[in-house]
Amino acid sequence: MALLLVGGAARLALGARLDVVPGLGVTLGLGAAAVAVPVSIVFALGGDATHAVVGVLVVAAVAWLSSGLVTVRRERGAAALWRWVRRAVAATPLDALAAAVVLAATVPLLWHGLTYWTTFSNDFPSYAASVEVWAAGPQGGAAFLERHPDGFGEYQHWRAHTAKPMATALLLLASMVTGLPGAQLLAPATVVLLFLLVSTMLAVTAVVAPGRRWPVALATTAPLLSVVPLGRVYDAQLGQAAAAALLAVVLALLAGSGPPARPWVAASAVAVVLAAAVGMNPTLVVGSSVAVAGACVYVWGRRRRASGALDLRTVVLGVIGAVVLSLPFLGDYLGLGVAEADGTGGYELPFPSPAALVGLQRTVDDVISPWAWTVVVLVVAGYVLYKRKHPGPWWAAVAAGAAAANLALLVHVYGLQSYSVHKYVALAVVVVVPLLLARAVGLLSAVTRLADAVAVVVALGAANAWVAATQVPVVVPDDLWALAGDRRVEQVPVLNVHVSNAYEAPVAATVLGNERIVVTQLTYAPSHPPVGDWALIHRDWWDLGPLDEVIDLNETYQLVRFGLTEVSEGERLVLDAAHPEHERLLYGRWNRSTRGELWGAGEQTWLAFALPDQLVGREVRLTLEGELDLEDGDRLRAEANGQPVDVTAPGSSGEGRIVVTVPADATRRDGDRLTVRLFPDRDGARIGVRVETLEVRGSSG
């Protein structure tokens, strides 16, 4: 309702200055952009994001009230007020089709309730953590770091200030309106964004594609049911879904009309929506900019002769305005772009089949022969023959050519089967393909039974989407959400999260209300050594040390009081693949190489274990045999239980021994625990440590 309030106000404010195509999705999109941009800018400039949300809602309410008063003065009667509401909401019969498409793609997921689900990636909890930072006010970052004094806290604090600000702003709005934590809002956010996308694309093709309405509408929905773009939805990629939806709203604005004498109104609307789309997922939108530009040219070209159609000057002004609105985030956008432009492109995914273009690919992992794409070549040949008999501008060729050129560029950088290419194809399938398919079906709509054939394709696509939604493998159990507010858990001042599941750990760290929470397992952030004596674990799963007390919380989780694994004096621990139990002593970001070597990498790395009683209060030497890798000129530093200590190492790099000498006062600072941190002497530098063996001895041993 909040997006409808703001989006309806935007339509009322634009009024006769810009005739925006009707559609409930377009209204929601205007509301999303009108919230995301100002709220994000306020946060980026050091203001209170929650106050900005309230301010936007108040302005929207005032706009509704003032417009309503004007309407009542001009036209009396309930009928006039009803027309006024309908004009602001701008729903159409096509929105019913959009709702049906969304339900077909999401009902199996909605059945799980207000929880977190994903197929592979673990990004959504980061959005929820960003909401926690934003909601805490201008000093919220410091409070967040105090509550999360670990790698998880540092990573999420960085992300809240640098990554996908517009998506965070939308989730913040939803959290404030519903009173629910951001981590529980994946389902409603997904439904709204997916409806926004489908409804808006239906609104666009209704204007730019000639022919009978329902065949054109069905042709528009076929690509939107493809498992390739829906795979991004099922992977809980909120930013990608929001970016695609708002790019569709940009197309809707270009399909509208306005007085040529006032181009700044339309340009301002384009600027706000385009800036919001970029801020939802900067690397996706910028990386797909050639294809997006081609789609925009197609819509503009198809509408250029319509009365009041937007001219190129308006579009250019809108793009310039979007750049200006993005300036507060420019450094962050560039940083993300540089980080993703090294050619790695994330994990591999099979290149989609041409069946994905009409929703008939069954799963994201379908592997096909490249020869299958000859079907597309035949379609292109048919288009060329058609244009030879029906001369005119080749707008469809511009859109398809731009999409193909964009694809070729990304394949050149990242390879054919990369995550970056896959998410681009997902965007192109929902932004470019519906335009072209709707145009083709519109031209052929007089063909007998064509609508029936398109309906069959859509039905098959809906079935594929339904099956794909039922196969989403990761669903956070209700038992985790039940722990929020559980006094047995939240009375523990420092809670270690060690639930064995990398998807549940960041959710637990976000939704539980303890004074301090430490994530002791690797997520997107490095793991951190335990702090205090209590941990949340999966029932009967534990690998850190002896348990002193166990409290059953529900069927899935336990609260335990624990100690760390003891390392005896003189015991030589071998950290090879044959002894994985010794890896429980290591924290940070440790991985085993293809040769079986255990490497710790990052800005710091940790070791934590319990000392035997005879070493507590004595000076001890921790000896690591292996290899050190530092940048030239950097030196190794060490802390033990938070105290700087002496360390010797084989220079900046090379094989040998790393010896950490821990004084007696440090060994007694935390009971029998010894937590050692290794790090470079230069801020921001990185360390690499390969460990083969570990040994602890008293100074006189």
Protein Blocks (a to p, Z undefined) as FASTA:
>chain_A
ZZmmmmmmmmmmnmmmbccdedfklmmmmmmmmmmmmmmmmmmnopafklmmmmmmmmmm
mmmmmmmmmmmmmpgcjklmmmmmmmmnopafklmmmmmmmmmmmmmmmmnopadddfkb
amlmmmmmmmmmmmnojklmmmmmmmmgcfklmmmmmmmmmgokllmmmmmmmmmmnopa
fklmmmmmmmmmmmmmmmmmmmmmmmmpgcjfklmmmmmmmmmmpcklmmmmmnopaklm
mmmmmmmmmmmmmmmccdfklmmlmmmmmmmmmmmmmmmommlmmmmmmmmmmmmmmmmm
mmmmpghiacfklmmmmmmmmmmmmmmmmmmmmmmmmmmmnonnpaadddddfklmnopa
fbfklccdfklmmmmmmmmmmmmmmmmmmgcddfklmmmmmmmmmmmmmmmmnojbbfkl
mmmmmmmmmmmmmmmmmmmmmmmmmpghklmmmmmmmmmmmmmmmmmmmmpmbdcdfklm
mmgopaklmmpmbacddehpaklmmmmmmmpccfbdcdfbdcfbccdddehjbdcddehi
afkbccfbdcdfblmbccdddddddddehiacddbfklmmlmmmpgcjddddfkopacde
djbdcddddddfklgopacddddeddddddehiacdddeehiacddddehjbdcdddddd
ddfklmmmnojaccdddddfbehiacddddfbdcdddfkZZ
